[in-house]
């Protein structure tokens, strides 16, 4: 969703903006566009990853592709979508390849010192949270990539693989948390500094939802279990 429209990539190299009344507007990017994941949205910007051995990241602002003739180049294939944010007026885009190279772009240009290598394999891409990018490797290690070309990591306890990993950044009761799960029925919550949150881990997987489901003025954490049940946890 971008403002009041849905963003729909097409096979002919265009992006459609479709509103709730069914009206559509087409933005053409190029004939070789190969979008395999949903676009990322941050305020006025949309980031699209065209997948290939030399991938390309395009930026759209106000329904216009602003770097159609000069896309951000990714040397290697990655999964998922780039993460996009704005910091001090700069448009920041992060992207991670399958072979563990993290790219950081500032205003469309590759930042000095990037990409940086991890030596790991990743089947999920990065998410942004509190001045850093986060992701989960195939061997269940959560990574924090900082804007100053450094990174840190923490192994998820009791999880050996994360080929079907989920990771997200969410704000709960005013505090930001990083939530991740791998190939198991366990979901972990961390602070932005990768310290384990109180009440975690919980049974479940995927992206959690925080809501007051029983109207007792306490926020619950809702997660889907591996047995296809929805669990609602009261967390501290």
PyMOL commands that set and color helices and strands:
alter all, ss='L'
color gray80, all
select strands_A, chain A and resi 5-9+14-19+24-28+40-42+45-50+54-61+64-65+72-75+83-87+90-96+101-106+109-110+116-117+127-128+132-136+141-146+151-155+166-172+175-181+186-190+202-203+205-211+220-224+230-234
alter strands_A, ss='S'
color yellow, strands_A
deselect
rebuild
show_as cartoon
